[in-house]
Amino acid sequence: MENAAINIIRVAEGKDSTLSHLYINRLFACYLLEDSIRVEKVQGLTCIPEGEYGLSLNHGAGMNARYGVKYPHMHRGMIEITEIPNYRLVFIHIGNYHTQTAGCPLTGSYWQRL
């Protein structure tokens, strides 16, 4: 993960959420759901500002226990986006609704056709 170049491209903004594309080493990896873009940060309700950030594996955050149970054979830590000014504990994780983001980009846990 240290050598991966991560890029999040925002493609659509709604009232409560932002849809994005995640690229890893210039290859499309997945769609993301993020919180709304806001000029002033609101804790747990604002997507991270555009920019380049670091990634690390977080082994101590509370989400680790939940993911360890859900994915016992593959979980090795939460992917944390680091070096974001005024933000802490921002993870790339699963979820399908803007109410599940808490400021983190979500990869989706399933799809549904409406």
LODREN-630946 format. One line per field, with one value per atom (N, C-alpha, C): residue in three letters; atom name; z, y, x. Coordinates in Angstrom, 3 decimals. Each point is the difference from the previous one (the first is absolute). Layout:
<lumros>
keba = ALA  ...
zagu = CA  ...
Z = Z  ...
Y = Y  ...
X = X  ...
</lumros>
This chain:
<lumros>
keba = MET  MET  MET  GLU  GLU  GLU  ASN  ASN  ASN  ALA  ALA  ALA  ALA  ALA  ALA  ILE  ILE  ILE  ASN  ASN  ASN  ILE  ILE  ILE  ILE  ILE  ILE  ARG  ARG  ARG  VAL  VAL  VAL  ALA  ALA  ALA  GLU  GLU  GLU  GLY  GLY  GLY  LYS  LYS  LYS  ASP  ASP  ASP  SER  SER  SER  THR  THR  THR  LEU  LEU  LEU  SER  SER  SER  HIS  HIS  HIS  LEU  LEU  LEU  TYR  TYR  TYR  ILE  ILE  ILE  ASN  ASN  ASN  ARG  ARG  ARG  LEU  LEU  LEU  PHE  PHE  PHE  ALA  ALA  ALA  CYS  CYS  CYS  TYR  TYR  TYR  LEU  LEU  LEU  LEU  LEU  LEU  GLU  GLU  GLU  ASP  ASP  ASP  SER  SER  SER  ILE  ILE  ILE  ARG  ARG  ARG  VAL  VAL  VAL  GLU  GLU  GLU  LYS  LYS  LYS  VAL  VAL  VAL  GLN  GLN  GLN  GLY  GLY  GLY  LEU  LEU  LEU  THR  THR  THR  CYS  CYS  CYS  ILE  ILE  ILE  PRO  PRO  PRO  GLU  GLU  GLU  GLY  GLY  GLY  GLU  GLU  GLU  TYR  TYR  TYR  GLY  GLY  GLY  LEU  LEU  LEU  SER  SER  SER  LEU  LEU  LEU  ASN  ASN  ASN  HIS  HIS  HIS  GLY  GLY  GLY  ALA  ALA  ALA  GLY  GLY  GLY  MET  MET  MET  ASN  ASN  ASN  ALA  ALA  ALA  ARG  ARG  ARG  TYR  TYR  TYR  GLY  GLY  GLY  VAL  VAL  VAL  LYS  LYS  LYS  TYR  TYR  TYR  PRO  PRO  PRO  HIS  HIS  HIS  MET  MET  MET  HIS  HIS  HIS  ARG  ARG  ARG  GLY  GLY  GLY  MET  MET  MET  ILE  ILE  ILE  GLU  GLU  GLU  ILE  ILE  ILE  THR  THR  THR  GLU  GLU  GLU  ILE  ILE  ILE  PRO  PRO  PRO  ASN  ASN  ASN  TYR  TYR  TYR  ARG  ARG  ARG  LEU  LEU  LEU  VAL  VAL  VAL  PHE  PHE  PHE  ILE  ILE  ILE  HIS  HIS  HIS  ILE  ILE  ILE  GLY  GLY  GLY  ASN  ASN  ASN  TYR  TYR  TYR  HIS  HIS  HIS  THR  THR  THR  GLN  GLN  GLN  THR  THR  THR  ALA  ALA  ALA  GLY  GLY  GLY  CYS  CYS  CYS  PRO  PRO  PRO  LEU  LEU  LEU  THR  THR  THR  GLY  GLY  GLY  SER  SER  SER  TYR  TYR  TYR  TRP  TRP  TRP  GLN  GLN  GLN  ARG  ARG  ARG  LEU  LEU  LEU
zagu = N  CA  C  N  CA  C  N  CA  C  N  CA  C  N  CA  C  N  CA  C  N  CA  C  N  CA  C  N  CA  C  N  CA  C  N  CA  C  N  CA  C  N  CA  C  N  CA  C  N  CA  C  N  CA  C  N  CA  C  N  CA  C  N  CA  C  N  CA  C  N  CA  C  N  CA  C  N  CA  C  N  CA  C  N  CA  C  N  CA  C  N  CA  C  N  CA  C  N  CA  C  N  CA  C  N  CA  C  N  CA  C  N  CA  C  N  CA  C  N  CA  C  N  CA  C  N  CA  C  N  CA  C  N  CA  C  N  CA  C  N  CA  C  N  CA  C  N  CA  C  N  CA  C  N  CA  C  N  CA  C  N  CA  C  N  CA  C  N  CA  C  N  CA  C  N  CA  C  N  CA  C  N  CA  C  N  CA  C  N  CA  C  N  CA  C  N  CA  C  N  CA  C  N  CA  C  N  CA  C  N  CA  C  N  CA  C  N  CA  C  N  CA  C  N  CA  C  N  CA  C  N  CA  C  N  CA  C  N  CA  C  N  CA  C  N  CA  C  N  CA  C  N  CA  C  N  CA  C  N  CA  C  N  CA  C  N  CA  C  N  CA  C  N  CA  C  N  CA  C  N  CA  C  N  CA  C  N  CA  C  N  CA  C  N  CA  C  N  CA  C  N  CA  C  N  CA  C  N  CA  C  N  CA  C  N  CA  C  N  CA  C  N  CA  C  N  CA  C  N  CA  C  N  CA  C  N  CA  C  N  CA  C  N  CA  C  N  CA  C  N  CA  C  N  CA  C  N  CA  C  N  CA  C  N  CA  C  N  CA  C  N  CA  C  N  CA  C  N  CA  C  N  CA  C  N  CA  C  N  CA  C  N  CA  C  N  CA  C
Z = 0.000  0.000  0.000  0.497  0.060  -1.372  -1.033  -1.332  -0.852  0.501  -0.786  -0.081  -1.190  -0.197  0.016  0.972  0.182  -0.463  -0.761  -0.463  0.109  0.638  0.111  -0.868  -0.978  -0.919  0.325  0.349  0.317  -1.301  -0.164  -1.263  0.124  1.179  0.168  1.456  0.201  1.359  0.189  1.072  0.349  1.239  0.534  1.184  1.215  0.198  1.185  -0.287  -1.271  -0.307  -1.279  -0.197  -1.180  -0.560  -1.310  -0.650  -0.629  0.153  -0.467  -0.644  -0.705  -0.541  0.742  0.336  0.626  -1.037  -0.221  -0.905  0.824  -0.309  0.622  -1.127  0.080  -1.067  -1.365  -0.063  -1.209  -0.570  0.704  -0.441  0.869  -0.653  0.752  0.918  1.286  0.973  0.416  0.302  0.437  0.104  0.208  0.283  1.499  0.385  1.408  0.282  1.209  0.514  1.136  -0.079  1.034  0.527  1.106  0.536  -0.931  0.325  -0.791  0.032  -1.069  -0.056  0.724  0.981  0.761  0.092  -0.015  0.169  1.418  0.992  1.388  0.430  0.632  0.421  1.117  -0.161  1.047  0.368  1.246  0.450  -0.412  -0.731  -0.396  -1.127  -0.564  -1.056  -1.219  -0.077  -1.088  -0.633  -1.333  -0.669  0.144  -0.140  0.137  -1.154  0.222  -1.100  -1.079  -1.223  -1.067  0.326  -0.403  0.261  -0.029  0.238  0.071  1.459  0.365  1.390  0.077  1.177  0.231  0.374  -0.076  0.430  0.994  0.959  0.927  0.442  0.586  0.587  1.482  0.434  1.397  0.654  1.088  0.685  1.307  0.414  1.324  0.042  -1.104  0.014  0.272  0.543  0.374  -1.129  -1.231  -1.141  -0.232  0.456  -0.219  0.579  1.190  0.630  -0.840  -0.472  -0.803  -1.320  -0.652  -1.278  0.210  1.120  0.307  0.131  0.567  0.125  -1.352  -0.748  -1.285  -1.073  0.028  -1.007  0.698  0.767  0.838  -0.769  -1.227  -0.744  -0.817  -0.103  -0.840  0.657  1.107  0.611  0.630  -0.400  0.533  0.557  0.019  0.479  -0.889  0.512  -0.757  -0.817  -1.256  -0.838  0.440  0.599  0.504  -0.955  -0.317  -0.795  0.992  -0.147  0.981  -0.564  0.876  -0.347  -0.534  0.462  -0.399  1.073  -0.362  1.010  0.664  1.329  0.814  -0.052  -0.507  -0.038  0.651  0.686  0.591  -0.225  -0.051  -0.091  -1.161  -1.184  -1.232  -0.687  -0.194  -0.552  -1.313  -0.885  -1.160  0.478  0.013  0.508  -0.724  0.313  -0.681  0.590  -0.821  0.402  -1.245  0.083  -1.179  0.146  1.159  0.228  0.562  -0.382  0.463  1.523  0.648  1.462  0.620  -0.805  0.494  -0.223  -0.637  -0.363  1.176  0.850  1.121  -0.469  -1.212  -0.547  -0.767  -0.095  -0.680  -1.382  -0.971  -1.289  0.124  -0.541  0.067  -1.350  0.025  -1.242  -0.371  0.887  -0.261  0.482  0.563  0.450  -0.871  -0.811  -0.968  -0.948  -1.077  -0.917  -0.077  -0.337  -0.207  -1.115  -0.795  -1.112  0.461  -0.144  0.433  -1.168
Y = -1.180  1.180  1.252  -0.070  1.175  0.572  -0.835  0.462  0.336  -0.227  0.247  1.487  0.455  1.374  -0.009  0.669  0.017  1.344  -0.042  1.224  -0.162  0.959  0.007  1.134  -0.350  0.979  0.131  1.176  0.243  0.204  -0.741  0.038  0.543  -0.023  0.520  0.373  1.096  0.450  0.105  -0.589  0.081  0.852  0.009  0.806  -0.465  -1.308  -0.543  -0.838  -0.144  -0.910  0.395  -0.631  0.214  -1.362  -0.183  -1.239  0.223  -0.980  0.138  -1.294  0.103  -1.163  -0.109  -1.215  -0.254  -0.640  0.614  -0.543  -0.383  -1.150  -0.464  -0.211  0.711  -0.040  0.256  0.996  0.472  -0.975  -1.086  -0.958  0.133  0.044  0.093  -1.209  0.251  -1.085  -0.195  1.103  -0.129  1.367  -0.025  1.214  0.251  1.267  0.366  0.869  -0.102  0.898  0.778  1.320  0.853  0.951  0.647  1.042  1.199  0.987  1.226  0.784  0.757  0.936  1.257  0.445  1.200  0.896  1.308  0.950  -0.109  -0.028  -0.171  -1.430  -0.628  -1.388  -0.145  -0.986  -0.403  -1.429  -0.219  -1.306  -1.125  -0.983  -1.174  0.222  1.217  0.288  0.663  0.021  0.695  -0.923  -0.065  -0.815  0.701  -0.768  0.571  0.965  1.020  0.918  -0.712  0.508  -0.571  0.202  -0.937  0.089  -1.365  -0.016  -1.256  -0.316  -1.237  -0.410  -1.341  -0.317  -1.287  -1.057  -1.230  -1.135  -0.816  -0.583  -0.915  -1.044  -1.066  -1.002  0.306  0.229  0.293  -1.299  -0.373  -1.254  0.226  1.269  0.264  0.620  0.518  0.654  -1.013  0.488  -0.860  -0.832  0.504  -0.745  -1.312  -0.098  -1.210  -1.236  0.125  -1.160  -0.482  0.926  -0.355  -0.655  0.561  -0.557  -1.324  -0.145  -1.259  -1.150  0.266  -1.022  -0.269  1.071  -0.142  -0.645  0.308  -0.517  -0.633  -1.069  -0.534  -0.513  -0.443  -0.577  1.019  1.232  0.966  1.348  0.310  1.324  0.134  1.041  0.263  1.409  0.741  1.374  0.847  1.158  0.931  0.915  0.270  0.923  1.413  0.671  1.353  1.013  1.057  1.106  0.971  0.259  0.798  1.361  0.833  1.323  0.947  -0.135  0.895  1.081  1.268  1.068  0.021  0.027  0.085  -1.240  -1.105  -1.257  -1.091  -0.909  -1.161  -1.234  -1.139  -1.286  -0.055  0.336  -0.101  -1.297  -0.888  -1.324  -0.200  -0.791  -0.502  -1.288  -0.009  -1.189  -0.209  -1.100  -0.342  0.758  0.163  0.642  0.460  0.104  0.353  1.267  0.621  1.154  1.161  1.226  1.153  0.095  -0.572  0.016  -0.898  -0.837  -0.896  0.552  1.157  0.482  0.551  0.810  0.667  0.683  0.551  0.688  -0.891  -1.287  -0.959  -0.350  -0.278  -0.508  -1.470  -0.323  -1.361  -0.693  -1.277  -0.773  -0.731  -0.084  -0.761  -1.433  -0.555  -1.388  -0.903  0.597  -0.737  1.026  -0.459  0.916  -0.382  0.965  -0.292  0.876  -0.569  0.746  0.544  1.286  0.631  0.239
X = 0.820  -0.820  0.870  1.197  0.860  0.301  0.075  0.347  -1.209  -1.198  -1.202  -0.294  -0.357  -0.444  -1.520  -0.591  -1.439  -0.539  -1.089  -0.630  -1.513  -0.670  -1.449  -0.514  -0.829  -0.583  -1.484  -0.438  -1.412  -0.767  -1.107  -0.736  -1.415  -0.595  -1.357  -0.212  -0.734  -0.277  -1.505  -0.492  -1.413  -0.186  -1.204  -0.303  0.802  0.111  0.648  1.238  0.363  1.103  0.721  1.156  0.827  0.377  -0.143  0.418  1.365  0.883  1.376  0.473  1.110  0.716  1.324  0.400  1.303  0.905  1.160  1.016  1.221  0.552  1.242  0.995  1.114  1.004  -0.635  -0.867  -0.684  -1.028  -0.290  -1.014  -1.236  -1.171  -1.244  -0.128  -0.274  -0.142  -1.456  -0.701  -1.388  -0.659  -1.295  -0.757  0.053  -0.083  -0.025  -1.225  -0.494  -1.021  0.634  -0.083  0.584  -1.064  0.323  -0.866  0.008  -0.808  -0.096  1.307  0.222  1.117  -0.465  0.775  -0.349  1.223  -0.222  1.098  0.551  -0.895  0.412  -0.291  0.990  -0.111  -1.036  -0.879  -0.919  0.391  0.381  0.487  -0.945  0.516  -0.759  -0.999  -0.046  -0.974  0.617  1.324  0.678  1.030  0.007  1.027  1.356  1.051  1.338  0.264  0.817  0.320  0.803  -0.099  0.810  1.471  0.830  1.428  0.636  1.302  0.737  0.270  -0.274  0.143  0.690  0.476  0.635  -1.033  0.419  -0.808  0.795  -0.688  0.658  -1.015  0.491  -0.882  -0.131  -1.219  -0.278  -0.452  0.667  -0.315  -0.742  -0.177  -0.546  -1.384  -0.501  -1.308  -1.111  -1.100  -1.114  -0.567  0.108  -0.547  0.747  1.239  0.790  -0.671  -0.562  -0.644  -1.172  -0.819  -1.169  0.412  1.005  0.455  0.736  0.685  0.672  -0.976  -1.169  -1.044  -0.645  -0.280  -0.688  0.882  1.304  0.945  1.211  -0.195  1.082  1.220  -0.172  1.122  0.777  -0.517  0.712  0.257  -0.658  0.169  1.393  0.707  1.348  0.128  -1.101  -0.010  -0.879  -0.385  -0.838  0.903  -0.375  0.755  -0.356  0.975  -0.205  0.629  -0.745  0.532  0.616  1.281  0.736  0.402  0.496  0.539  -1.064  -1.245  -1.083  -0.102  0.197  -0.101  -1.379  -0.018  -1.220  -0.885  0.497  -0.749  0.841  -0.664  0.663  -0.874  0.644  -0.694  -0.991  0.495  -0.792  0.396  -0.972  0.262  -0.750  0.565  -0.729  -0.653  -1.336  -0.692  -1.317  -0.677  -1.241  -1.186  -1.024  -1.246  -0.724  -1.307  -0.790  -0.823  0.009  -0.856  0.814  -0.370  0.767  -0.008  -0.988  -0.038  1.076  0.646  1.056  1.395  0.127  1.332  0.785  -0.620  0.687  1.285  -0.029  1.166  0.952  -0.287  0.873  -0.554  0.875  -0.470  -0.427  -1.156  -0.538  0.123  0.374  0.127  -1.267  -0.960  -1.222  0.177  -1.057  0.067  -0.852  -0.875  -0.801  -0.604  -0.600  -0.674  -1.457  -0.816  -1.400  -0.535  -0.831  -0.594  -1.338  -0.194  -1.259  -0.912
</lumros>
